[in-house]
Each structure stands twice: as structure tokens, then as C-alpha cells.
Amino acid sequence: MMDEANQPPMPVAPPQPSPAPRQPQPEFPNLPDVSATCPSCGAVVPKLYTFCPNCGKALRAKQLSVTVFSQAWIYLVSVFLPPLGLWPGIKYFRSDDPAAKKIGMIAIGLTVLSTIVTVWASIAIVQYYVGQLNGILNGAELQ
């Protein structure tokens, strides 16, 4: 049996360089490093996300549609249902998108114009029938 004193000395390993501090790997490697905090749950999410993956709340407002179909729908509502045309008109006018803002301005203008025409036509129709009724009532009195 060998003594500890009789054993050859163990070679000393060269000192290992300390590992460099590990950089945190981004959770979303394909997206830019720009991130935001969810106002609802406080989770950190990339700014490109529309909804928080943690709680599902909307992170930004949905972009308004400026297609030809949506414009036609808004303009038809503005012309044929004058007071209701203000709702999409104001909604689009408050948008940051210049195209949506223009659609909103046109819708509000069409709604105001259509309201004026509707009120004028209603007054003209009422005056016509009041005149007709007055003529009938005056004719009935003469007989």
C-alpha cells in the first residue's frame, strides 16, 4: 500500500479564464430588440405585437380600413342615414393615418350636407301638406 507521502505530486491545472458574462438571449430572435411593457399585466413584449401574449390585451389601436369598400360603406351611411354618418366620420377623423383622416372629413361633410337637405325637404313636405289641409278645411267651411 502506498503512502500519501510517496505519491507523485498531482499536476496543477492551469487557471481557467472566468467565463464571460452570458448575454441574455432574446426571447424573440427574429424581431427587433425594441420592446414595450403591457399596460395591463406588465409583461415585456416586442413593439410589433398588437396583443400581449401573456394576457391577450390590445397593445395598440387597430388600424382603420381605407379600402374602396369601406369608403363606399361610410359614404353611403353618411348620405342616406345622416345622423349615423357622424359616428364613422369622427372615428376616422381622429385617426393618425392621413388617408383615414381624409375619409373621416369627407364623411362628416357628407353627413352635414345630407342633414341640411333632409331637414329642408322635411320642412317643405310639411308645409305642402299643411297648405293642402288648410285648402280642404277652408273649402269645407265655404259650403
Secondary structure, DSSP 8 states (H G I E B T S, - for coil): ---TTTS-------------------SSTTS-S-EEE-TTT--EEETT-SB-TTT--BSS-------HHHHHHHHHHHHHSGGGGHHHHHHHHTSS-HHHHHHHHHHHHHHHHHHHHHHHHHHHHHHHHHHHHHHHHHHHHH-
